[in-house]
Amino acid sequence: MTQSFTPIFAPQSLAPQVLPEGASPGAGDVAPAGVYLFSEEIVLAVNVALATGRPLLVRGTSGCGKTSLARSTAEQLGARYHEAIVTARTQARDLLWTTDLLRRLQDAQIGTLSPDWNSYINPGPLWWAFDSKSAREQQLRTHYNGPARGDTENSRAVLLIDEIDKADPDVPNALLRPLGDLAFVVEETGASVEAQLPPPLIIITTNEDRDLPPAFLRRCVELNIAPFNQDRLVEVGRAHFSGANEGLLQAAAKLVIQGSSMRERRDPNPAEYLDILRACSKLQIDSTSPMFQKLTQIALGASGL
């Protein structure tokens, strides 16, 4: 890598770790740990986010590797990893803390209502990313018996807020202060939660289904995942399927590029490419088989291929 700066984040190689031959290449959207194709642009964007303490907003079409970027960056940094998957029902406060009002009502009905709101406050993913020690302490106050989201060490954390564009527009606006100040106050208790050093790396993804507020964008470092051409798809394929035939890697990549163009998609989808390779590997189909074209049509959902 050609770089003229001192990196905070420096992956061992721009080439992904290649899985040993015979190792499982994962299933669905779950990629094996360590297998990610970092580019110079991605590495620089992560370093800028770390240097400024700003969230990294990652744009790109579905399946381009936005979520895998967060997981792989956490692994490379040796950081704790947390994630929050946003839905249309997600409220900004869900990312900070939640209040168990149902349990509080039940306690009131049976005469065991605690006057201490701490008994009903559950730390959210931003709380865990900011300060895992106080989050763990708060979790214990609620007598919550589920697994902890993180350890009690105040080492660096990586938090993925996935697909924020699915949320109501009020959600990004309500996160301006917590993301800008790296702190928030729990309304019910008055407790202040502040990010410990080193501050967390917050990676936010969007599929751009909805425009994000300008004030929110101003607080983020932005990264656009570059479109995948045939060579880059093949490079990803080699990393995930080290024993795959080169002809299969090339043929599948070519068809993914063609299918993307025919369906007027913005970018070829590397997730679909890996699905084709995974199916060929499991079903023992190569690019010379009469079944290859059919398999690709099914995987891409493109009857015109």
LUMBADO-123716 format. One line per 4 residues: their letters; for each residue x, y, z of C-alpha. Coordinates in pm, 1 decimal. Layout:
BEGIN
a> X/Y/Z  ... .
END
This chain:
BEGIN
mtqs> 0.0/0.0/0.0  129.6/343.9/-89.2  73.4/569.2/209.4  229.9/893.4/331.7 .
ftpi> 76.5/901.5/679.6  113.5/720.2/1009.2  -190.1/490.1/1031.6  -390.9/414.1/1341.8 .
fapq> -554.7/130.0/1153.3  -326.3/-78.8/934.1  -457.6/-414.8/816.9  -186.2/-671.6/765.4 .
slap> -247.4/-672.2/394.3  -478.1/-518.2/140.4  -533.4/-873.2/20.7  -777.8/-1066.5/240.8 .
qvlp> -668.4/-1364.7/443.2  -716.6/-1665.0/217.8  -909.1/-1953.5/367.4  -718.9/-2281.4/372.5 .
egas> -835.0/-2523.0/107.5  -1126.5/-2724.9/239.0  -1224.5/-2468.0/502.9  -1588.1/-2361.7/512.7 .
pgag> -1650.1/-2036.0/322.5  -1947.6/-1954.0/544.7  -2313.2/-1943.5/454.0  -2558.0/-1669.3/367.3 .
dvap> -2418.5/-1328.1/456.1  -2187.6/-1463.1/726.8  -1831.0/-1448.6/597.2  -1548.7/-1626.9/778.5 .
agvy> -1351.4/-1406.7/1015.5  -1060.2/-1226.1/854.4  -1177.0/-1259.2/495.9  -1226.6/-904.7/372.2 .
lfse> -1085.9/-718.5/74.7  -955.6/-386.0/210.1  -874.4/-113.5/-40.8  -655.6/192.5/11.0 .
eivl> -966.8/411.3/13.8  -1132.2/200.6/283.4  -819.3/199.0/500.3  -785.6/577.1/471.6 .
avnv> -1152.9/632.8/557.4  -1125.5/414.8/869.3  -813.1/603.5/975.8  -983.1/941.0/928.0 .
alat> -1279.5/824.6/1138.0  -1044.8/703.1/1412.5  -838.5/1021.9/1403.2  -1139.4/1254.9/1420.1 .
grpl> -1359.1/1050.1/1650.7  -1639.8/1080.3/1396.1  -1873.2/800.8/1286.4  -1790.8/637.3/954.3 .
lvrg> -2095.5/642.8/725.6  -2059.1/367.1/466.7  -2263.7/385.6/147.5  -2309.1/110.4/-106.0 .
tsgc> -2558.5/-127.8/-255.7  -2689.7/-421.1/-56.2  -2440.9/-706.9/-50.5  -2130.5/-496.5/-119.3 .
gkts> -1969.7/-580.7/216.0  -2063.2/-291.3/444.9  -2142.3/-513.9/742.5  -1837.2/-731.9/680.4 .
lars> -1623.7/-416.6/683.9  -1731.3/-341.2/1041.4  -1668.6/-694.6/1162.7  -1331.0/-722.0/991.0 .
taeq> -1217.9/-380.5/1113.9  -1300.7/-481.2/1471.4  -1099.0/-798.8/1427.7  -800.5/-613.3/1280.8 .
lgar> -809.6/-360.0/1565.9  -849.5/-628.6/1830.1  -1158.0/-436.9/1945.1  -1483.3/-536.3/2112.2 .
yhea> -1759.7/-564.4/1853.7  -2121.1/-457.1/1899.3  -2397.0/-414.6/1645.4  -2744.6/-268.2/1621.2 .
ivta> -2969.7/-360.6/1329.9  -3206.2/-73.9/1254.4  -3567.4/-133.5/1154.9  -3861.8/93.3/1080.0 .
rtqa> -3957.2/66.3/1448.4  -3617.0/162.5/1587.2  -3611.0/475.6/1802.0  -3293.8/670.7/1875.6 .
rdll> -3319.6/595.3/2246.1  -3318.3/220.6/2172.0  -2954.3/264.9/2072.8  -2873.2/436.5/2403.9 .
wttd> -3086.2/256.9/2661.7  -3428.2/96.3/2696.5  -3671.7/111.8/2986.3  -3848.9/-209.5/3079.9 .
llrr> -4191.4/-56.8/3140.9  -4367.2/-391.9/3119.8  -4161.9/-533.3/3404.3  -4217.4/-214.5/3603.1 .
lqda> -4593.7/-248.2/3555.0  -4582.5/-612.1/3660.8  -4384.5/-519.2/3972.7  -4640.5/-252.1/4055.6 .
qigt> -4924.4/-500.9/4021.5  -4766.8/-752.3/4259.6  -4643.6/-488.6/4507.0  -4269.7/-516.5/4436.1 .
lspd> -4225.5/-189.8/4246.3  -3876.9/-48.1/4300.5  -3850.9/330.6/4347.5  -3511.7/311.6/4178.1 .
wnsy> -3543.7/347.4/3799.4  -3205.4/176.1/3765.0  -3389.9/-150.4/3824.0  -3562.0/-107.3/3486.7 .
inpg> -3293.4/51.1/3267.3  -3113.8/-173.3/3016.7  -2800.8/-36.1/2844.8  -2818.8/-14.1/2465.9 .
plww> -2545.0/-74.5/2207.7  -2408.8/282.0/2219.8  -2378.7/256.3/2597.8  -2184.7/-69.6/2562.6 .
afds> -1958.9/86.6/2299.6  -1897.3/401.7/2504.8  -1831.3/239.0/2840.6  -1866.7/-136.7/2874.7 .
ksar> -1779.6/-131.0/3244.3  -2066.1/97.9/3344.6  -2296.7/-86.8/3101.9  -2215.7/-415.3/3274.9 .
eqql> -2274.7/-256.5/3616.2  -2609.5/-122.6/3500.0  -2703.7/-459.5/3355.8  -2640.9/-617.8/3695.9 .
rthy> -2866.6/-359.7/3864.4  -3158.7/-481.1/3654.5  -3096.3/-843.7/3758.5  -3091.5/-924.7/3388.2 .
ngpa> -3001.0/-1289.6/3339.2  -2915.1/-1276.8/2968.9  -2566.9/-1259.5/2819.5  -2368.4/-938.4/2846.2 .
rgdt> -2309.5/-748.6/2522.9  -1944.4/-693.2/2602.7  -1672.6/-736.3/2859.9  -1584.1/-493.5/3137.4 .
ensr> -1262.0/-375.7/2979.6  -1255.5/-19.3/2848.0  -1060.5/-118.1/2538.6  -1161.5/23.7/2200.7 .
avll> -1495.5/-88.8/2066.9  -1636.3/-102.2/1716.5  -2010.6/-46.2/1691.6  -2205.4/-120.0/1374.8 .
idei> -2534.2/67.7/1330.0  -2667.7/-118.4/1030.3  -2905.1/30.3/768.6  -2989.4/355.2/945.5 .
dkad> -3187.9/466.4/639.9  -3463.6/224.2/744.6  -3540.9/434.0/1050.3  -3769.4/734.1/1075.8 .
pdvp> -3586.6/1060.2/983.9  -3613.9/1171.0/1347.3  -3372.9/894.3/1451.9  -3054.0/1036.6/1291.0 .
nall> -3146.7/1383.5/1419.0  -3192.2/1252.3/1772.3  -2846.1/1091.9/1757.8  -2665.7/1417.2/1672.8 .
rplg> -2567.3/1501.1/2030.5  -2471.1/1148.8/2145.7  -2258.3/1093.5/1833.5  -2112.2/1445.0/1839.7 .
dlaf> -2042.2/1461.4/2213.9  -1971.0/1089.0/2258.4  -2188.8/1114.1/2567.4  -2550.5/1111.7/2678.5 .
vvee> -2760.3/1135.5/2994.0  -3010.3/869.0/3098.9  -3330.1/1067.1/3149.6  -3487.3/848.9/3419.0 .
tgas> -3181.0/839.5/3645.6  -2972.8/1141.0/3545.1  -2670.5/914.9/3499.1  -2409.1/1046.1/3256.8 .
veaq> -2255.1/799.1/3011.7  -1932.8/912.2/2843.6  -1708.8/734.4/2595.8  -1393.5/599.9/2755.0 .
lppp> -1053.2/622.4/2589.1  -981.6/512.4/2328.0  -1319.0/624.2/2189.1  -1522.8/372.7/1991.6 .
liii> -1525.3/349.5/1615.9  -1889.3/379.7/1510.0  -1964.0/245.9/1161.8  -2304.9/335.3/1019.9 .
ttne> -2432.8/181.8/698.4  -2697.6/298.9/455.3  -2848.5/149.0/141.4  -2966.1/501.5/54.3 .
drdl> -3333.0/408.5/55.2  -3391.4/739.7/232.8  -3193.2/1064.8/241.2  -3017.5/1139.8/568.3 .
ppaf> -3036.7/1485.3/732.1  -2755.5/1730.1/637.9  -2671.1/1790.5/1004.1  -2620.8/1416.5/1050.0 .
lrrc> -2402.4/1390.0/739.4  -2187.5/1677.6/864.2  -2097.3/1475.4/1171.3  -1984.6/1172.4/973.2 .
veln> -1682.9/1068.6/771.5  -1826.3/925.6/450.3  -1711.0/624.5/250.6  -1859.9/502.1/-74.1 .
iapf> -1778.7/136.8/-140.9  -1638.6/135.0/-492.9  -1826.2/-68.9/-753.7  -1694.1/-421.2/-803.5 .
nqdr> -1555.4/-497.2/-1147.8  -1479.4/-847.1/-1271.5  -1119.0/-849.3/-1146.7  -1221.1/-739.5/-797.0 .
lvev> -1495.6/-1000.0/-778.6  -1247.7/-1270.0/-877.1  -1007.8/-1147.2/-607.7  -1281.5/-1187.7/-348.0 .
grah> -1364.4/-1530.3/-485.3  -1003.4/-1645.3/-456.8  -995.9/-1544.6/-90.3  -1315.1/-1730.0/-0.7 .
fsga> -1259.5/-2033.6/-225.0  -886.8/-2094.5/-242.1  -929.4/-2426.9/-420.1  -1179.2/-2306.6/-679.4 .
negl> -1106.6/-2345.2/-1048.3  -994.2/-2015.8/-1203.6  -1228.1/-2067.1/-1496.2  -1523.5/-2092.4/-1258.2 .
lqaa> -1418.4/-1776.5/-1072.5  -1392.7/-1581.8/-1397.7  -1711.7/-1720.4/-1554.6  -1921.8/-1650.2/-1245.5 .
aklv> -1783.9/-1296.7/-1216.0  -1859.6/-1227.2/-1581.4  -2220.1/-1341.6/-1542.0  -2269.1/-1131.2/-1227.7 .
iqgs> -2145.6/-824.9/-1417.9  -2377.8/-903.2/-1707.4  -2674.0/-965.8/-1476.6  -2614.3/-637.3/-1298.4 .
smre> -2621.2/-449.9/-1626.7  -2935.4/-624.6/-1750.4  -3126.5/-550.1/-1430.5  -3007.3/-188.5/-1426.3 .
rrdp> -2850.6/-226.9/-1085.2  -2599.7/31.0/-968.4  -2327.0/-215.6/-882.8  -2255.6/-586.7/-927.6 .
npae> -2332.7/-768.2/-604.9  -2039.5/-960.9/-452.7  -2278.0/-1143.9/-217.7  -2455.0/-1299.2/-516.4 .
yldi> -2118.8/-1386.3/-669.4  -2018.1/-1572.9/-353.5  -2356.2/-1747.6/-350.1  -2287.0/-1882.2/-700.6 .
lrac> -1942.1/-2005.6/-598.3  -2077.3/-2158.0/-278.0  -2352.1/-2340.8/-464.7  -2108.1/-2465.8/-729.6 .
sklq> -1873.4/-2587.9/-458.4  -2143.2/-2771.7/-262.4  -2314.3/-2916.6/-571.3  -1988.4/-2992.1/-756.3 .
idst> -2078.2/-2790.5/-1065.2  -1809.2/-2622.2/-1272.6  -1831.9/-2356.7/-1542.1  -1830.4/-2618.2/-1821.6 .
spmf> -2133.9/-2800.1/-1682.5  -2470.5/-2755.1/-1857.5  -2612.5/-2682.8/-1511.3  -2385.9/-2379.8/-1452.8 .
qklt> -2598.9/-2138.7/-1655.2  -2916.6/-2259.2/-1486.6  -2764.4/-2232.3/-1141.3  -2651.5/-1877.3/-1213.6 .
qial> -2996.0/-1777.3/-1336.3  -3150.7/-1906.2/-1013.8  -2889.3/-1739.7/-792.7  -2923.2/-1404.6/-969.7 .
gasg> -3293.8/-1424.6/-1033.1  -3225.3/-1313.6/-1390.4  -3407.0/-1528.2/-1644.7  -3258.9/-1325.7/-1928.8 .
l> -2903.2/-1439.7/-1866.5 .
END
